[in-house]
Amino acid sequence: MQKPSLARFVLVPTDCLLGQVQTNGADVAPAVITRVWSDTMVNVQIFLDAGPVVARTSVHLYDTAEDAAAGAPSAERAFAELRCYWPPRV
């Protein structure tokens, strides 16, 4: 697992933003870490391609997109968990 620190980039699945901001159909948006609470909890500024920068707090940080998808809302949970993950290395 990578260790979060200020100004590192992560990716945010836009399904946890639906109904709150315009996502322009994007599935994922880049974000920068603005505060580190723990190795798995951060604050971020999200950069949307169709609107202003959006701040979110207490965002769960996962290692991969697959791990973040596993943290997605389910029928048992009525809320959309704020989550992000590290970009894949290319």
Secondary structure as GFF3:
##gff-version 3
##sequence-region A 1 90
A	DSSP	beta_strand	9	13	.	.	.	ID=ss1
A	DSSP	three_ten_helix	14	16	.	.	.	ID=ss2
A	DSSP	beta_strand	28	38	.	.	.	ID=ss3
A	DSSP	beta_strand	41	46	.	.	.	ID=ss4
A	DSSP	beta_strand	54	62	.	.	.	ID=ss5
A	DSSP	alpha_helix	65	70	.	.	.	ID=ss6
A	DSSP	beta_strand	83	85	.	.	.	ID=ss7
###
